[in-house]
């Protein structure tokens, strides 16, 4: 298998790190940030951080900004759902609202995929949510954009870019633990 065809995620690989800490959007009540790109031979992971202030007590009981683990099943996404897009330098993109992309032959290694989990959240005065995301494939050299829109929290389209080549370099630093692992072998 070529590196881009390796199973994803592969627990046999310790990722290389691409330093990243960027605030995507911030209002008086909400902040959205991305940190810590973890790069693997087949893709990369990162953490999305949400910080909220002054949630109404009624909102606190049921508030969960991620559609992936929510209860919504309709055709329209409610304004309370955060929209996250990853955009590659070659124009390909994927969002957290896209349906799963696995077909009968498995995932297309050239089509971007974005998956989430695990996530944590809660608070008393302020609320914090951290969601782990995985994206594949590795980005091409050039700008790798993180874009968020969150109508329910007053956040218009906000964008931050990192260098896709830096993510690829970090993937080169990833370490395979056991070369004979049948699940994560590139033989």
Buried (B, 14 or more C-beta within 10 A) or exposed (E): EEBBBBBBBBEBBEBBEBEBEEBBBEEEBBBBBBBBBBBBBBBBBBBBBBBBEEBEEEEEEEBBBBBBEBEEEEEEBEEBBBBBBBBBBEEBBBBBBEEEBEEEEEBEBEEBBBBBEEBEBEEEEEBEBBBBBBBBBBBBBEBBBBBBBBBBBEBEEBBBBBBBBBBBBBBEEBEBEEEEBEEBBBE
